[in-house]
Amino acid sequence: MRLLLVEDEQDIAETLTHFLVKQGFVVDLAPTLAIARRAVLDNDFDLVLLDRRLPDGDGLSLITHARAHQRAHRFILLTALADLDSKVSGLESGAHDYIAKPFEPRELLARIRNALRHNVITGRELKRFGPLSYDADSRAFWINDEPLVLRRTEALVLAALMARPGVLVPRESLEARVYGYDRQVSSNSLESQISRLRRNIGEKTKRIQIHSVRGVGYSLVEE
């Protein structure tokens, strides 16, 4: 399960990340709304843990942003705003749950597991681009209706390109997609993923190509 933690307080972020990783989750950290907005459009998170008081605005706007772009994510609000009006407004905005700070990590874990038991209605269908098909719910790919077997990192890159076929996707967005928004990666890491992805696609079709603009980004094109 992949979680996005939207939290600007470093101590809290580090403590929660360490705890959740020990529980078997993959955790990406977004310390600002700006980073979180990009993250929810680029990725299919199983759950978003969202603080409300962020340096660049109210976390509730992230829920609105995700819904406006038809990105269905489960949200649990983690906030010091514990009054009744804040709780009501948070839940009415579309959050699945609301936890007031401070809280016990075990309670958070129980609420996360409870939220993950409930399906999210995404309204998304199988996305197609030429002979390439992608199911965002199962995160599976096919070429000419035959399964395209990819490593997890390759699949994340291809999903990001598939979300905007024909459009140049900045390399920073792709790196964040694969490695997280709070990690430093070597300049050759993404190129290695792209190289393997090209090889895997090329074994099944020559119609789908990944074009590159050196130092800028990549785009998925049909030829």
Secondary structure as UniProt FT lines:
FT   STRAND          2..6
FT   HELIX           10..22
FT   TURN            23..24
FT   STRAND          26..30
FT   HELIX           33..42
FT   STRAND          47..50
FT   STRAND          53..54
FT   TURN            55..56
FT   STRAND          57..58
FT   HELIX           60..68
FT   TURN            69..70
FT   STRAND          75..79
FT   HELIX           84..92
FT   TURN            93..94
FT   STRAND          97..100
FT   HELIX           105..116
FT   STRAND          127..129
FT   TURN            130..131
FT   STRAND          132..135
FT   TURN            136..139
FT   STRAND          140..143
FT   TURN            144..145
FT   STRAND          146..147
FT   HELIX           152..163
FT   TURN            165..166
FT   STRAND          169..170
FT   HELIX           171..179
FT   TURN            181..182
FT   TURN            187..188
FT   HELIX           189..202
FT   TURN            203..204
FT   STRAND          208..213
FT   TURN            214..216
FT   STRAND          217..222
//
